[in-house]
Amino acid sequence: MPGALSRSSAALPLLSTVLLAPPVYLIARWIRIFNETSAHEDRVEEFGSVLPGVLQDPLTSTLFAVVCAATAGALGAAGLIRLSGLWRLLCAATFGLGALLSLLFLWTLL
């Protein structure tokens, strides 16, 4: 039974960490492109060039990142309530990073 408990307790922090990957990737990609390209139109075009067709629109990709980050933050918050120990610490980190990233992406929509 303890093995089953540890596997179920690992699900929330691991899923929230996986959900943080797309927003972190999008920010890192934008920073790299911003430093390499001078014109804004070229930046936007290059940024969307490797994304799937659905996410090539800047608004859509930003909303996708907000949803991923907010969901990761919500799962981190749920883990803060349910878990203890090292898992709780990982949930706190995903909650904080998810909240910050979702606020950052919402700010860019203004």
All heavy atoms as an XYZ file, in Angstrom:
816
protein
N       0.803     -1.204      0.000
C       0.000      0.000      0.000
C       0.850      1.275      0.000
O       0.476      2.236     -0.643
C      -0.945     -0.031      1.201
C      -2.074      0.932      1.047
S      -3.070      0.463     -0.350
C      -4.649      0.886      0.189
N       1.988      1.327      0.697
C       2.785      2.542      0.670
C       3.291      2.882     -0.732
O       3.427      4.038     -1.073
C       3.948      2.241      1.618
C       3.466      1.188      2.525
C       2.508      0.370      1.710
N       3.571      1.869     -1.562
C       4.006      2.140     -2.934
C       2.919      2.826     -3.744
O       3.174      3.734     -4.528
N       1.675      2.395     -3.555
C       0.556      3.018     -4.265
C       0.347      4.447     -3.795
O       0.047      5.334     -4.585
C      -0.712      2.195     -4.062
N       0.536      4.679     -2.520
C       0.378      6.027     -1.989
C       1.432      6.963     -2.562
O       1.140      8.091     -2.936
C       0.462      6.005     -0.460
C       0.303      7.345      0.240
C      -1.069      7.923     -0.060
C       0.515      7.202      1.722
N       2.681      6.496     -2.672
C       3.726      7.371     -3.192
C       3.529      7.656     -4.677
O       3.836      8.735     -5.143
C       5.107      6.763     -2.937
O       5.301      5.631     -3.750
N       3.040      6.683     -5.452
C       2.783      6.927     -6.869
C       1.657      7.937     -7.062
O       1.738      8.805     -7.910
C       2.444      5.623     -7.589
C       3.649      4.957     -8.168
C       3.277      3.763     -8.998
N       3.659      2.586     -8.226
C       2.834      1.642     -7.831
N       1.577      1.675     -8.155
N       3.251      0.628     -7.125
N       0.608      7.834     -6.262
C      -0.499      8.780     -6.406
C      -0.107     10.160     -5.911
O      -0.565     11.172     -6.434
C      -1.738      8.281     -5.656
O      -1.491      8.276     -4.264
N       0.769     10.226     -4.919
C       1.178     11.530     -4.427
C       2.145     12.202     -5.385
O       2.281     13.413     -5.377
C       1.796     11.408     -3.036
O       2.973     10.632     -3.090
N       2.804     11.440     -6.227
C       3.726     12.014     -7.203
C       2.998     12.550     -8.422
O       3.571     13.321     -9.191
C       4.743     10.964     -7.631
N       1.750     12.189     -8.612
C       1.032     12.571     -9.839
C       0.824     14.081     -9.942
O       1.067     14.656    -11.007
C      -0.313     11.849     -9.896
N       0.393     14.722     -8.877
C       0.124     16.167     -8.934
C       1.367     16.997     -9.236
O       1.362     17.798    -10.172
C      -0.536     16.644     -7.639
C      -2.015     16.350     -7.480
C      -2.485     16.770     -6.087
C      -2.817     17.046     -8.538
N       2.456     16.820     -8.492
C       3.622     17.650     -8.800
C       4.248     17.332    -10.152
O       4.727     18.242    -10.839
C       4.592     17.376     -7.652
C       4.075     16.214     -6.924
C       2.643     16.055     -7.266
N       4.231     16.074    -10.559
C       4.819     15.726    -11.848
C       3.981     16.263    -13.002
O       4.525     16.789    -13.987
C       5.003     14.216    -11.963
C       6.030     13.615    -11.002
C       6.124     12.112    -11.188
C       7.376     14.269    -11.177
N       2.673     16.159    -12.905
C       1.808     16.698    -13.951
C       1.914     18.220    -14.027
O       1.966     18.792    -15.122
C       0.351     16.281    -13.713
C      -0.660     16.732    -14.751
C      -0.291     16.205    -16.138
C      -2.058     16.283    -14.369
N       1.995     18.866    -12.878
C       2.124     20.322    -12.899
C       3.469     20.751    -13.472
O       3.555     21.766    -14.169
C       1.912     20.909    -11.500
O       2.887     20.431    -10.606
N       4.506     19.980    -13.231
C       5.814     20.282    -13.816
C       5.786     20.108    -15.326
O       6.344     20.930    -16.063
C       6.893     19.378    -13.190
O       6.866     19.543    -11.778
C       8.275     19.717    -13.719
N       5.129     19.068    -15.795
C       5.008     18.845    -17.243
C       4.209     19.976    -17.887
O       4.542     20.439    -18.985
C       4.354     17.471    -17.521
C       3.940     17.328    -18.975
C       5.304     16.348    -17.140
N       3.185     20.456    -17.210
C       2.379     21.546    -17.758
C       3.132     22.879    -17.786
O       2.753     23.781    -18.533
C       1.087     21.707    -16.964
C       0.008     20.688    -17.282
C      -1.137     20.793    -16.277
C      -0.514     20.882    -18.690
N       4.188     23.011    -17.018
C       4.991     24.233    -17.053
C       5.947     24.260    -18.244
O       6.468     25.326    -18.596
C       5.787     24.392    -15.760
C       5.004     24.867    -14.554
C       5.911     24.892    -13.335
C       4.399     26.229    -14.784
N       6.181     23.120    -18.856
C       7.144     23.057    -19.965
C       6.756     23.934    -21.160
O       7.612     24.678    -21.666
C       7.351     21.609    -20.401
N       5.511     23.914    -21.658
C       5.191     24.775    -22.808
C       5.360     26.267    -22.549
O       5.978     26.956    -23.368
C       3.737     24.419    -23.150
C       3.546     23.057    -22.609
C       4.405     22.982    -21.381
N       4.862     26.823    -21.426
C       5.074     28.260    -21.216
C       6.548     28.636    -21.064
O       6.980     29.671    -21.583
C       4.305     28.573    -19.930
C       3.458     27.432    -19.639
C       3.978     26.278    -20.399
N       7.316     27.796    -20.392
C       8.743     28.086    -20.234
C       9.432     28.029    -21.594
O      10.278     28.877    -21.907
C       9.386     27.107    -19.225
C      10.898     27.207    -19.244
C       8.851     27.372    -17.827
N       9.080     27.050    -22.415
C       9.649     26.953    -23.762
C       9.300     28.183    -24.593
O      10.155     28.739    -25.283
C       9.161     25.684    -24.470
C       9.508     25.667    -25.930
C      10.806     25.413    -26.348
C       8.534     25.925    -26.897
C      11.133     25.414    -27.695
C       8.848     25.933    -28.238
C      10.147     25.670    -28.635
O      10.465     25.685    -29.967
N       8.048     28.608    -24.543
C       7.631     29.768    -25.333
C       8.353     31.037    -24.897
O       8.757     31.855    -25.735
C       6.113     29.950    -25.243
C       5.276     28.870    -25.927
C       3.802     29.096    -25.660
C       5.553     28.830    -27.422
N       8.556     31.221    -23.607
C       9.281     32.405    -23.134
C      10.745     32.337    -23.560
O      11.303     33.331    -24.042
C       9.164     32.551    -21.605
C       7.791     33.068    -21.255
C      10.232     33.489    -21.052
C       7.550     33.269    -19.797
N      11.362     31.179    -23.397
C      12.769     31.039    -23.784
C      12.942     31.249    -25.287
O      13.893     31.907    -25.732
C      13.291     29.663    -23.373
N      12.023     30.734    -26.071
C      12.088     30.909    -27.526
C      11.921     32.392    -27.889
O      12.629     32.908    -28.740
C      11.009     30.066    -28.201
C      10.991     30.212    -29.701
C      10.225     29.098    -30.364
N      10.039     29.357    -31.767
C      10.989     29.262    -32.682
N      12.194     28.908    -32.325
N      10.736     29.517    -33.954
N      10.986     33.078    -27.252
C      10.772     34.487    -27.553
C      12.003     35.327    -27.185
O      12.387     36.227    -27.920
C       9.539     35.013    -26.847
C       9.323     36.463    -27.140
C       9.529     37.511    -26.300
C       8.903     37.036    -28.384
N       9.248     38.693    -26.938
C       8.860     38.428    -28.223
C       8.548     36.494    -29.619
C       8.488     39.292    -29.234
C       8.174     37.345    -30.640
C       8.147     38.738    -30.447
N      12.616     35.038    -26.061
C      13.808     35.785    -25.651
C      14.932     35.584    -26.664
O      15.612     36.528    -27.054
C      14.245     35.378    -24.230
C      13.229     35.891    -23.204
C      15.640     35.895    -23.903
C      13.442     35.364    -21.806
N      15.131     34.337    -27.101
C      16.181     34.067    -28.078
C      15.902     34.781    -29.393
O      16.781     35.431    -29.956
C      16.313     32.571    -28.330
C      17.486     32.215    -29.243
C      17.514     30.751    -29.600
N      16.332     30.297    -30.294
C      16.115     30.467    -31.601
N      16.975     31.123    -32.331
N      15.021     29.998    -32.155
N      14.685     34.712    -29.882
C      14.326     35.362    -31.140
C      14.403     36.874    -31.004
O      14.847     37.570    -31.923
C      12.924     34.912    -31.599
C      12.972     33.462    -32.047
C      12.380     35.791    -32.712
C      11.625     32.851    -32.296
N      13.992     37.411    -29.878
C      14.022     38.853    -29.660
C      15.449     39.390    -29.750
O      15.675     40.474    -30.273
C      13.419     39.188    -28.293
C      13.203     40.651    -28.081
C      12.046     41.253    -28.512
C      14.161     41.432    -27.449
C      11.827     42.615    -28.316
C      13.959     42.781    -27.250
C      12.796     43.377    -27.691
N      16.402     38.625    -29.234
C      17.796     39.070    -29.268
C      18.455     38.888    -30.626
O      19.437     39.550    -30.925
C      18.615     38.339    -28.197
C      18.247     38.780    -26.812
O      17.920     39.936    -26.584
N      18.275     37.852    -25.878
N      17.927     37.997    -31.457
C      18.547     37.713    -32.753
C      17.946     38.521    -33.901
O      18.599     38.702    -34.918
C      18.426     36.226    -33.082
C      19.248     35.344    -32.183
C      19.053     33.878    -32.479
O      18.218     33.535    -33.339
O      19.740     33.070    -31.847
N      16.715     38.988    -33.769
C      16.006     39.643    -34.863
C      15.665     41.069    -34.457
O      15.348     41.341    -33.311
C      14.718     38.865    -35.190
O      15.037     37.475    -35.297
C      14.108     39.314    -36.485
N      15.694     41.979    -35.458
C      15.488     43.386    -35.110
C      14.058     43.875    -35.361
O      13.530     44.653    -34.593
C      16.474     44.263    -35.875
O      16.298     44.079    -37.261
N      13.419     43.431    -36.426
C      12.073     43.916    -36.739
C      11.013     43.066    -36.025
O      11.116     41.841    -35.968
C      11.839     43.869    -38.241
N      10.000     43.732    -35.487
C       8.971     43.031    -34.727
C       8.211     42.027    -35.590
O       7.906     40.924    -35.135
C       7.995     44.031    -34.100
C       6.952     43.379    -33.251
N       7.265     42.777    -32.052
C       5.623     43.212    -33.433
C       6.145     42.269    -31.534
N       5.138     42.532    -32.344
N       7.898     42.388    -36.825
C       7.169     41.479    -37.707
C       7.979     40.217    -37.968
O       7.427     39.108    -38.017
C       6.823     42.167    -39.033
C       5.819     43.297    -38.916
C       6.460     44.594    -38.421
O       7.701     44.740    -38.507
O       5.714     45.456    -37.932
N       9.299     40.372    -38.128
C      10.160     39.210    -38.328
C      10.213     38.336    -37.079
O      10.250     37.110    -37.163
C      11.581     39.640    -38.702
C      11.632     40.360    -40.037
O      10.720     40.150    -40.870
O      12.587     41.140    -40.246
N      10.200     38.976    -35.918
C      10.202     38.229    -34.662
C       8.945     37.368    -34.536
O       9.025     36.191    -34.191
C      10.282     39.180    -33.475
C      11.590     39.884    -33.328
C      11.524     40.918    -32.222
N      12.808     41.583    -32.075
C      12.952     42.777    -31.562
N      11.893     43.439    -31.112
N      14.141     43.322    -31.468
N       7.808     37.979    -34.797
C       6.545     37.258    -34.673
C       6.481     36.123    -35.686
O       6.035     35.015    -35.366
C       5.348     38.225    -34.834
C       4.039     37.465    -34.899
C       5.325     39.232    -33.695
N       6.942     36.367    -36.896
C       6.915     35.335    -37.937
C       7.823     34.162    -37.572
O       7.439     33.004    -37.709
C       7.349     35.931    -39.271
C       7.284     34.952    -40.416
C       7.715     35.592    -41.722
O       7.552     36.811    -41.885
O       8.220     34.835    -42.575
N       9.027     34.471    -37.098
C       9.950     33.402    -36.730
C       9.462     32.648    -35.501
O       9.622     31.435    -35.397
C      11.345     33.958    -36.482
C      12.374     32.876    -36.243
C      13.776     33.401    -36.076
O      14.045     34.546    -36.479
O      14.609     32.665    -35.527
N       8.850     33.345    -34.561
C       8.341     32.703    -33.350
C       7.280     31.663    -33.692
O       7.283     30.560    -33.171
C       7.758     33.749    -32.407
C       7.200     33.171    -31.143
C       8.044     32.779    -30.120
C       5.839     33.025    -30.968
C       7.544     32.251    -28.945
C       5.324     32.501    -29.805
C       6.182     32.114    -28.784
N       6.383     32.004    -34.593
C       5.308     31.087    -34.943
C       5.690     30.035    -35.963
O       4.918     29.113    -36.208
N       6.876     30.125    -36.526
C       7.242     29.227    -37.618
C       7.357     27.763    -37.200
O       7.069     26.880    -38.002
C       8.552     29.687    -38.265
O       9.621     29.554    -37.351
N       7.747     27.468    -35.975
C       7.897     26.073    -35.561
C       6.688     25.555    -34.776
O       6.630     24.372    -34.465
C       9.173     25.874    -34.709
C      10.396     26.200    -35.503
C       9.110     26.660    -33.441
N       5.756     26.422    -34.470
C       4.574     26.012    -33.725
C       3.572     25.336    -34.651
O       3.556     25.598    -35.857
C       3.929     27.221    -33.047
C       4.772     27.938    -32.006
C       4.044     29.165    -31.501
C       5.112     27.021    -30.858
N       2.710     24.479    -34.112
C       1.651     23.889    -34.942
C       0.748     24.978    -35.512
O       0.667     26.094    -34.974
C       0.870     23.013    -33.965
C       1.751     22.830    -32.784
C       2.689     23.980    -32.754
N       0.068     24.680    -36.588
C      -0.773     25.665    -37.264
C      -1.781     26.345    -36.358
O      -2.063     27.534    -36.509
N      -2.326     25.610    -35.430
C      -3.328     26.172    -34.518
C      -2.719     27.240    -33.613
O      -3.368     28.226    -33.279
C      -3.937     25.040    -33.663
C      -4.875     25.571    -32.616
C      -4.635     24.027    -34.538
N      -1.461     27.088    -33.244
C      -0.822     28.001    -32.293
C       0.009     29.091    -32.957
O       0.689     29.850    -32.268
C       0.078     27.212    -31.337
C      -0.620     26.245    -30.400
C       0.400     25.484    -29.585
C      -1.598     26.956    -29.501
N      -0.035     29.224    -34.269
C       0.791     30.225    -34.925
C       0.292     31.651    -34.722
O       1.061     32.594    -34.823
C       0.927     29.911    -36.413
C       1.842     28.737    -36.639
C       2.087     28.451    -38.091
O       1.492     29.075    -38.968
N       2.957     27.503    -38.368
N      -0.957     31.811    -34.411
C      -1.480     33.137    -34.092
C      -0.962     33.554    -32.712
O      -1.014     32.765    -31.763
C      -3.013     33.098    -34.088
C      -3.629     34.425    -33.736
O      -3.226     35.441    -34.337
O      -4.508     34.447    -32.850
N      -0.422     34.773    -32.570
C       0.130     35.180    -31.271
C      -0.882     35.133    -30.128
O      -0.535     34.741    -29.012
C       0.614     36.610    -31.516
C       0.844     36.701    -32.977
C      -0.168     35.785    -33.604
N      -2.112     35.510    -30.383
C      -3.128     35.479    -29.329
C      -3.397     34.050    -28.877
O      -3.477     33.765    -27.677
C      -4.414     36.148    -29.814
C      -5.577     36.141    -28.831
C      -5.228     36.952    -27.591
C      -6.825     36.687    -29.487
N      -3.507     33.149    -29.834
C      -3.790     31.755    -29.504
C      -2.641     31.126    -28.721
O      -2.870     30.425    -27.736
C      -4.051     30.952    -30.789
O      -5.060     31.601    -31.552
C      -4.496     29.541    -30.474
N      -1.414     31.379    -29.148
C      -0.275     30.793    -28.433
C      -0.155     31.379    -27.027
O       0.197     30.663    -26.082
C       1.020     30.995    -29.217
O       1.315     32.359    -29.377
N      -0.480     32.650    -26.857
C      -0.428     33.259    -25.531
C      -1.519     32.691    -24.631
O      -1.277     32.381    -23.458
C      -0.563     34.788    -25.629
O       0.460     35.289    -26.480
C      -0.450     35.442    -24.267
N      -2.714     32.522    -25.157
C      -3.796     31.931    -24.365
C      -3.486     30.484    -23.996
O      -3.800     30.035    -22.889
C      -5.123     32.022    -25.121
C      -5.710     33.428    -25.229
C      -6.969     33.411    -26.096
C      -6.011     34.002    -23.862
N      -2.869     29.741    -24.912
C      -2.455     28.371    -24.617
C      -1.454     28.362    -23.468
O      -1.549     27.541    -22.548
C      -1.849     27.728    -25.870
C      -1.242     26.383    -25.625
C      -2.038     25.279    -25.396
C       0.135     26.224    -25.626
C      -1.475     24.031    -25.161
C       0.703     24.990    -25.396
C      -0.104     23.885    -25.167
N      -0.496     29.280    -23.487
C       0.497     29.364    -22.424
C      -0.150     29.750    -21.093
O       0.231     29.231    -20.038
C       1.586     30.356    -22.797
N      -1.131     30.657    -21.136
C      -1.838     31.051    -19.907
C      -2.566     29.856    -19.314
O      -2.503     29.613    -18.100
C      -2.832     32.206    -20.186
C      -3.786     32.399    -19.027
C      -2.093     33.483    -20.465
N      -3.246     29.090    -20.159
C      -3.999     27.935    -19.670
C      -3.055     26.896    -19.069
O      -3.322     26.351    -17.991
C      -4.858     27.335    -20.806
C      -5.419     25.985    -20.425
C      -5.977     28.292    -21.176
N      -1.938     26.617    -19.740
C      -0.974     25.647    -19.210
C      -0.405     26.118    -17.873
O      -0.336     25.347    -16.911
C       0.159     25.424    -20.203
S      -0.300     24.420    -21.614
N       0.008     27.371    -17.795
C       0.599     27.892    -16.567
C      -0.422     27.949    -15.433
O      -0.105     27.606    -14.286
C       1.194     29.271    -16.813
N      -1.645     28.383    -15.729
C      -2.669     28.464    -14.694
C      -3.068     27.070    -14.199
O      -3.278     26.873    -12.991
C      -3.895     29.208    -15.223
N      -3.134     26.106    -15.103
C      -3.451     24.739    -14.697
C      -2.330     24.160    -13.842
O      -2.597     23.484    -12.847
C      -3.691     23.858    -15.937
O      -4.715     24.443    -16.739
C      -4.120     22.462    -15.540
N      -1.091     24.428    -14.215
C       0.033     23.970    -13.399
C      -0.011     24.614    -12.017
O       0.232     23.946    -11.002
C       1.351     24.299    -14.094
N      -0.344     25.894    -11.958
C      -0.475     26.556    -10.671
C      -1.598     25.980     -9.832
O      -1.458     25.808     -8.619
N      -2.712     25.665    -10.463
C      -3.837     25.084     -9.734
C      -3.496     23.689     -9.205
O      -3.847     23.341     -8.072
C      -5.065     25.020    -10.634
N      -2.805     22.897    -10.011
C      -2.392     21.578     -9.539
C      -1.362     21.694     -8.416
O      -1.369     20.902     -7.473
C      -1.825     20.752    -10.696
C      -2.832     20.273    -11.730
C      -2.119     19.580    -12.883
C      -3.858     19.362    -11.103
N      -0.496     22.692     -8.522
C       0.457     22.932     -7.437
C      -0.249     23.327     -6.150
O       0.127     22.894     -5.061
N      -1.287     24.152     -6.273
C      -2.055     24.548     -5.092
C      -2.782     23.349     -4.481
O      -2.842     23.209     -3.251
C      -3.056     25.639     -5.454
N      -3.306     22.481     -5.333
C      -3.968     21.270     -4.823
C      -2.963     20.371     -4.115
O      -3.278     19.769     -3.079
C      -4.633     20.518     -5.971
N      -1.757     20.307     -4.655
C      -0.726     19.512     -4.000
C      -0.285     20.100     -2.674
O       0.092     19.362     -1.764
N      -0.317     21.425     -2.566
C       0.022     22.056     -1.284
C      -0.954     21.649     -0.189
O      -0.583     21.523      0.979
C       0.017     23.576     -1.428
C       1.239     24.206     -2.044
C       1.011     25.699     -2.268
C       2.446     23.987     -1.170
N      -2.196     21.446     -0.573
C      -3.221     21.066      0.397
C      -3.111     19.592      0.765
O      -3.240     19.218      1.923
C      -4.625     21.376     -0.170
C      -4.774     22.877     -0.350
C      -5.717     20.801      0.717
C      -5.999     23.279     -1.147
N      -2.835     18.743     -0.243
C      -2.912     17.300     -0.035
C      -1.606     16.631      0.377
O      -1.642     15.578      0.996
C      -3.402     16.616     -1.309
C      -4.786     16.984     -1.678
C      -5.151     16.365     -2.988
N      -6.538     16.662     -3.294
C      -7.367     15.802     -3.811
N      -6.955     14.601     -4.115
N      -8.592     16.143     -4.049
N      -0.460     17.189      0.011
C       0.798     16.472      0.177
C       1.652     17.067      1.284
O       1.365     18.151      1.797
C       1.576     16.502     -1.142
C       0.844     15.922     -2.348
C       1.656     16.088     -3.599
C       0.501     14.463     -2.124
N       2.712     16.345      1.611
C       3.658     16.834      2.611
C       5.064     16.449      2.172
O       5.253     15.705      1.218
C       3.348     16.238      3.986
O       3.507     14.827      3.940
N       6.035     17.006      2.849
C       7.419     16.660      2.573
C       7.944     17.292      1.294
O       7.618     18.434      0.960
N       8.771     16.544      0.596
C       9.408     17.027     -0.621
C       8.397     17.284     -1.737
O       8.561     18.213     -2.529
C      10.464     16.021     -1.084
C      11.640     16.549     -1.859
C      12.285     17.717     -1.152
C      12.647     15.438     -2.084
N       7.352     16.470     -1.792
C       6.311     16.680     -2.815
C       5.616     18.021     -2.611
O       5.272     18.703     -3.563
C       5.279     15.553     -2.798
C       5.827     14.233     -3.217
C       5.867     13.096     -2.478
C       6.422     13.908     -4.480
N       6.453     12.084     -3.191
C       6.801     12.557     -4.426
C       6.677     14.622     -5.641
C       7.405     11.898     -5.489
C       7.288     13.975     -6.704
C       7.645     12.643     -6.629
N       5.403     18.373     -1.357
C       4.773     19.667     -1.055
C       5.668     20.826     -1.498
O       5.180     21.831     -2.016
C       4.484     19.763      0.433
C       3.746     21.017      0.815
C       3.486     21.042      2.317
N       2.908     22.290      2.695
C       1.648     22.445      3.072
N       0.861     21.411      3.137
N       1.202     23.636      3.396
N       6.967     20.682     -1.321
C       7.914     21.703     -1.757
C       7.887     21.855     -3.280
O       7.887     22.978     -3.796
C       9.318     21.352     -1.271
C      10.401     22.373     -1.548
C      10.097     23.680     -0.830
C      11.740     21.827     -1.123
N       7.839     20.742     -3.991
C       7.743     20.801     -5.452
C       6.418     21.431     -5.875
O       6.366     22.215     -6.831
C       7.895     19.406     -6.056
C       7.904     19.322     -7.571
C       9.036     20.161     -8.160
C       8.022     17.883     -8.019
N       5.354     21.128     -5.173
C       4.057     21.745     -5.476
C       4.088     23.247     -5.217
O       3.492     24.020     -5.970
C       2.944     21.090     -4.661
S       2.494     19.455     -5.253
N       4.766     23.661     -4.177
C       4.886     25.091     -3.903
C       5.636     25.794     -5.023
O       5.270     26.893     -5.448
C       5.583     25.315     -2.562
N       6.690     25.151     -5.517
C       7.449     25.735     -6.624
C       6.615     25.820     -7.895
O       6.628     26.842     -8.589
C       8.716     24.913     -6.870
N       5.872     24.769     -8.216
C       5.043     24.808     -9.422
C       3.883     25.786     -9.265
O       3.494     26.430    -10.235
C       4.512     23.415     -9.792
O       3.779     22.885     -8.702
C       5.636     22.487    -10.185
N       3.358     25.897     -8.057
C       2.306     26.885     -7.832
C       2.834     28.293     -8.058
O       2.232     29.100     -8.762
C       1.739     26.750     -6.412
C       0.840     27.884     -6.022
C      -0.398     28.030     -6.628
C       1.223     28.805     -5.066
C      -1.235     29.085     -6.281
C       0.400     29.850     -4.718
C      -0.834     29.989     -5.323
N       3.984     28.593     -7.466
C       4.563     29.929     -7.615
C       4.946     30.244     -9.047
O       4.618     31.312     -9.574
N       5.636     29.321     -9.710
C       6.051     29.555    -11.091
C       4.850     29.612    -12.027
O       4.796     30.451    -12.928
C       7.029     28.466    -11.535
C       7.700     28.677    -12.878
C       8.471     29.985    -12.910
C       8.612     27.510    -13.191
N       3.869     28.744    -11.805
C       2.663     28.774    -12.633
C       1.891     30.075    -12.484
O       1.410     30.642    -13.460
N       1.800     30.565    -11.255
C       1.103     31.837    -11.020
C       1.849     32.994    -11.676
O       1.241     33.846    -12.343
C       0.948     32.077     -9.526
N       3.174     33.021    -11.511
C       3.958     34.099    -12.117
C       3.892     34.072    -13.647
O       3.731     35.117    -14.285
C       5.409     34.015    -11.661
C       5.690     34.437    -10.231
C       7.143     34.157     -9.875
C       5.370     35.901    -10.040
N       4.010     32.889    -14.216
C       3.955     32.786    -15.678
C       2.579     33.145    -16.222
O       2.468     33.822    -17.253
C       4.352     31.380    -16.131
C       5.826     31.039    -16.034
C       6.053     29.575    -16.393
C       6.642     31.940    -16.925
N       1.526     32.718    -15.550
C       0.196     33.063    -16.045
C      -0.048     34.568    -15.944
O      -0.636     35.168    -16.847
C      -0.892     32.276    -15.309
O      -0.863     32.544    -13.936
N       0.431     35.189    -14.881
C       0.299     36.650    -14.774
C       1.135     37.362    -15.834
O       0.687     38.360    -16.416
C       0.708     37.122    -13.385
C      -0.251     36.767    -12.251
C       0.359     37.147    -10.903
C      -1.594     37.435    -12.457
N       2.319     36.852    -16.106
C       3.163     37.445    -17.144
C       2.499     37.360    -18.513
O       2.443     38.341    -19.261
C       4.531     36.765    -17.185
C       5.451     37.213    -18.313
C       5.930     38.636    -18.065
C       6.617     36.264    -18.458
N       1.970     36.196    -18.839
C       1.312     36.046    -20.129
C       0.023     36.864    -20.210
O      -0.307     37.400    -21.268
C       1.026     34.569    -20.432
C       2.215     33.833    -20.952
C       2.813     32.845    -20.200
C       2.753     34.126    -22.193
C       3.908     32.160    -20.664
C       3.856     33.447    -22.675
C       4.442     32.459    -21.914
N      -0.711     36.960    -19.114
C      -1.903     37.821    -19.116
C      -1.503     39.286    -19.293
O      -2.199     40.035    -19.968
C      -2.697     37.650    -17.826
C      -3.520     36.367    -17.737
C      -4.123     36.230    -16.346
C      -4.612     36.351    -18.790
N      -0.385     39.697    -18.710
C       0.093     41.065    -18.866
C       0.429     41.342    -20.317
O       0.188     42.451    -20.817
C       1.313     41.288    -17.971
C       1.880     42.654    -18.108
C       2.953     43.018    -18.853
C       1.374     43.863    -17.530
N       3.153     44.365    -18.746
C       2.200     44.908    -17.949
C       0.305     44.134    -16.679
C       2.004     46.215    -17.544
C       0.125     45.449    -16.288
C       0.959     46.464    -16.719
N       0.992     40.378    -21.019
C       1.350     40.594    -22.427
C       0.120     40.743    -23.314
O       0.211     41.280    -24.409
C       2.227     39.447    -22.969
O       1.507     38.227    -22.918
C       3.514     39.344    -22.203
N      -1.020     40.275    -22.845
C      -2.255     40.424    -23.620
C      -2.825     41.839    -23.521
O      -3.678     42.218    -24.315
C      -3.314     39.424    -23.151
C      -3.049     37.972    -23.522
C      -4.112     37.092    -22.884
C      -3.023     37.775    -25.009
N      -2.385     42.614    -22.540
C      -2.904     43.977    -22.394
C      -2.499     44.788    -23.537
O      -2.167     45.385    -24.201
C      -2.422     44.602    -21.088
C      -2.959     43.941    -19.830
C      -2.346     44.620    -18.619
C      -4.460     44.027    -19.749
